[in-house]
Amino acid sequence: MDSTRQSKIARLIQKELGDIFLKMTKETRGVMVSVSIVRVSPDLGIAKAYLSVFPSAKGAEVVEMLNKNTKSIRFELGNRVRHQLRIIPELRFYIDDSLDYIEHIDNLLK
């Protein structure tokens, strides 16, 4: 169960990461990345961001690239939230495949 502070920090990180990825996707045409959910550890040291990637075929490639560039993304995040957070959590990115799962279940039910 998340505390109120964890939830607020998760929402803040989700919003700012969404803005960062929006700026990044303007440079790389053809791929859209959105942040589905962010979960922050109880000690506020690790933030797990679940990403939805369109087209989904490039999802693994995009997440791998983002995990390689976590230091620069964390630096950019730190510049944006430096007045709200003292410590910027370590970022980890994962694929959110819930939309693909929903589509698969929908196809099975038809």
N, C-alpha and C positions, 0 to 999 in steps of 0.2 A: 504494500500500500504506500503510495507516494504522499509525502508531506505537502503542505501548501507551498512551501519554498521551492521544493523540487518541481512542482507543477508550474510555478511562475517562471522559473529559470528555463524549464523545458520549452515553454511557449515562446519565451524571448529568443532562445537559440533557434527554434524552428522558424520563426519569422525572419531572423537575420540570415540564416543559412539559405532560406528561400530567395531572399534578395540577392545574396552572393551568387547562387546558382543561376538566377535569372540573368545576371550580368555575364556570367560565363557562357550560358547557352546562346546569347546573342552573338558571341564570337564563333562558336561551333554550331553551324547551321545543321538542322536535321535531327537534333537530339533535344528532347525536353526533359528536364529533371525537376521533380517537385519533392518536397520533404513531407512525407506522410505523418510521421510521428517522431518525437524525440523523447528518449527516456534517459533520465539523469540518475546516477548512482546516489545512494544516501549520503555519501561524503562529498558530493558535488564535484568529484574528480574526473569522472568519465561520463561522456554524453554519447549515447548510441542513437544515431540518426538512421531512420528507415526511409529509403528513397524509392520513389516510383519513377521509372524511366520509360519514356516513349521514344522510339519503338522498343518494346520489351526485349527484342533480340539483342540489342546492344547493352542491356542492363549490366551484365557481368563485366564487360569491358569498361563501362563508365565507372562503376563502383571500384574496380581495381585501380583505375587512374586516380580517382579521388582519394583512395586510401594511400596511394603513393605521394600525393600532394597534401596530406593532412597538415603539415607544418605551415604551409603558406595559407591554407584555408583558416587554420586556427589563428594565425597572425591577423588576417583580415577580419575575422570575427572579433578578436581582441580589440582592434581599432574601433569597431562599431559599438561594442558594449563596455568599453573601459570605464564608463562612469556608473554603470549599473552593477558590474561584477568585479570583485577583487581578483579572483582566480578564474582563469578561463579553463574550462574542463578539456581534457584530452578527448579528441573526436574519433569516433569509429563509425564507419558507414556500412550499411547492409541493404540488400535489395528487399523491398516490400513487394512480395508477389501475391498479395491478397486479391488484387483485381484479376490477375490471371486465374487464381483459384476460383473466384466467383464466376468468371466466364466459363471455366471448365465444368463447374457444377451445373450451371445454367444449360450448357450443351448436353449434359447427361440427362437432365430432366426433360428435355424436349423430345 
